[in-house]
């Protein structure tokens, strides 16, 4: 175990001890015999009291209570005495029960509302639920059962029935739980397979959901039959019957509370660290946090809030002054509740507006997180006019109404990115509207994993970045170029999307459905949406499909697009679903992102903070016209609770367009209905309408002037311009300020639906993967142009390359027959000082097809190679194109140390020390470029002596995709193994160390004296 994790590991052990204490006397004893199971017997008594029904079976008694026409509760007391440990903690007051009726039949009692009938069979007592039309929703395969530890319900499983829910289930949840067993309980496991922020609720594709009203841990086995149990000797469950999963989630959150509406700064990224006497960073003061805040401002990066005491034992000082300083920088103060929340009144009065809860100091038992969430939320609201805003790493049903569920202390690795993707989308199926994880975790990480992780987390409602536990701070401006610029672009993209995301946040307060959604929630009839085909992607609202890159790659395969038209956000290329996209070109700055045809997305362009908005700021609409579609924008003051008293406004945009091909496009903006403090009485509007074909005119109370260039458009107060080179052709429109109290229409005449007048005639631009060019050396870059269903003529390809590079214009291609591909090679010379590694190039093809001038664009990555080595070259002295390591960075001329660079020791194998070599931790992969110039590689390999005999690994050398040499299994007690590998003609060599026993403890593999012999 690395020392940097010891503090939190110790804390985790203490928490697990607390959890064992909280499990109480009902917990199973080691070695105890399995208790006998009792199944409820025959019905011996029945009585009705309004909408409540009592059913006796010997000593046991069941109680059915109807809450609404589609929601009811079943309780079972094996000894006839009912209890409710949750009290009034979770279930909200529900108002007057519905009118019900009952009927006795020979074999059952039927308990009915206008929507459902619950049958209580007599011999033995067993329940089944039916809709008003007689169709069965669910039925028990046998009666409720119990033993000394738990109660269990057993349900028959439908042939195609799928199951979702159980809260935040790490690494799963956005696809079906069918045939899986899911644990529900506080487990303090923040890794893949853990279940923090569990929720004792699940829903079925058969049209129902079940909430177990308990604080006890649950186990749901979605096998055949389905068995769901809670670790207590009582049964208490609410049932919801609905027409859709969204309907069921809505009923569940009506019962347990709708998600809260965050303040708008809570939907901006947050930053967390310890500033007072930081053990990992040296002596600092709380006011030093303002220097970090200045970094965000200076780098033009959004940041909404800062936790200034986020570290064990970290306190604070100068709180009011710190809060004021952050507010002056358009940020809010947050505090971590390590020492409880009894001081929150004074802290909030001093300026605190965010409370991050900790698992060990806010209460006891399985209800502690919910208590802490509610108390911290209330503490903020009782002592300010702000909205409560909390983060919690462990919670329960009901926490959606007071906080963000955060997935805990994690690492910055590709695998963590991978399994977090299904985690947050899956949690939405349990009414958790805001779930997230730290950008690039809190341990480990790298510039590249940080950038990739930040990209997709900008499409979550909430997120934050945390410093102090990794080797270096993790603000998005720490990594240099190109990472800083890419991070800024995505942070500002999220900022511009706040109107869209905030509107979904408001929607969640009404429906219970969060913005981040598994595909199956939007496409329940798609057979692939519930499967692994859609596991590593999600919907952000109804309009964005996000497919994060979770490997060290510049391509992404296996992107499933459901039925409909989908538009690549970066290139404008259209796809018709259902389809699977492979080899999607995704250089480091490109998140695979698709927009649904018909989307109309409200945006705030060009801002760093929501506070940058003024009375004169424009509202922009990004429109992908197809058929008739609409979006309702929600607005309020963003920070106070006045919206709860009706102080908000809505404004609907309706787009009428052809479903395909040629026609007019009309955008109708309705009046803004409602009032709130700060509402714009007038504002200018901007529209980006992705038509792919230029209109003949644009009208708004008469014709708007057509502008001839980007510069003219920027300078004009109103008008329109067709930007042919932007993502296949975008009509850009701006208006003078218009009254928000009056509706208006913008009409684009003789244009088209998204994709152009003849979408099938659009050419596709692509580039072969793996292209390489040398720094300062003239080379060629290949671009492929594939014609659609019409011939392409006069195709001219240009490249947008990094600054300092030189490009020679390629000769135009006279004709590319329909359906064929023509490769165009463009001469490119990178700058002499170009950094080795990935460089993004954008290819633009201008051409004519189907009688119309068109453009197609594509981003792709080319590899900039360093000069190949010459003579005898130490591996530790070369440029590493790739450096993946199991813990911390791989070390040059040192053994693998902690999470920082150059913190290892001298390389030592079998008592011999080495001045040169590479120190790694399995699994690791070091890639170097040889350019075919080297003949041999030699090294002494083994596990460093510092491990004292532990560890078990294997070493391998791979070249250009082929394994050239593999060591025998090496342990910490093994002799040093010599490596002598021939490399004739190899261009790329990978030095890999792989764990061989499933435990990476002590896997410190050394490539001692690693050297290449080159010409």
Beta strands, then each sheet from edge to edge (+ up, - down):
strand 1: 38-39
strand 2: 45-49
strand 3: 52-57
strand 4: 60-66
strand 5: 71-77
strand 6: 101-104
strand 7: 108-112
strand 8: 116-121
strand 9: 126-131
strand 10: 136-146
strand 11: 151-155
strand 12: 163-167
strand 13: 181-184
strand 14: 198-204
strand 15: 208-212
strand 16: 218-221
strand 17: 226-230
strand 18: 235-241
strand 19: 270-272
strand 20: 305-307
strand 21: 332-336
strand 22: 352-356
strand 23: 390-392
strand 24: 403-406
strand 25: 411-412
strand 26: 435-436
strand 27: 443-444
strand 28: 464-466
strand 29: 516-517
strand 30: 538-540
strand 31: 544-546
strand 32: 555-556
strand 33: 559-568
strand 34: 574-581
strand 35: 584-585
strand 36: 593-596
strand 37: 600-603
strand 38: 619-623
strand 39: 628-635
strand 40: 649-656
strand 41: 662-669
strand 42: 673-674
strand 43: 682-683
strand 44: 685-689
strand 45: 697-699
strand 46: 719-723
strand 47: 730-734
strand 48: 738-739
strand 49: 744-752
strand 50: 764-766
strand 51: 772-774
strand 52: 778-786
strand 53: 792-800
strand 54: 806-808
strand 55: 813-816
strand 56: 821-829
strand 57: 837-849
strand 58: 852-865
strand 59: 872-874
strand 60: 880-884
strand 61: 891-892
strand 62: 907-909
strand 63: 912-914
strand 64: 917-919
strand 65: 924-929
strand 66: 934-943
strand 67: 952-959
strand 68: 962-966
strand 69: 970-971
strand 70: 977-982
strand 71: 988-995
strand 72: 1005-1014
sheet 1: 1+ 10- 9+ 8- 7+ 6-
sheet 2: 1+ 10- 11+ 17- 16+ 13-
sheet 3: 2+ 3- 4+ 5- 18+ 15- 14+ 12-
sheet 4: 26+ 24+ 23+ 22+ 21+ 20+ 19+ 28+
sheet 5: 25+ 27+
sheet 6: 29+ 30- 31+ 36- 33+ 34-
sheet 7: 32+ 35-
sheet 8: 37+ 38- 44- 47+ 46-
sheet 9: 39+ 40- 41+ 49- 45+
sheet 10: 39+ 40- 42+
sheet 11: 43+ 48-
sheet 12: 50+ 52- 56+ 54-
sheet 13: 51+ 58+ 57- 53+ 55-
sheet 14: 59+ 72- 64+ 61-
sheet 15: 59+ 72- 66+ 70-
sheet 16: 60+ 65- 71+ 67- 68+
sheet 17: 60+ 65- 71+ 67- 69+
sheet 18: 62+ 63-
end
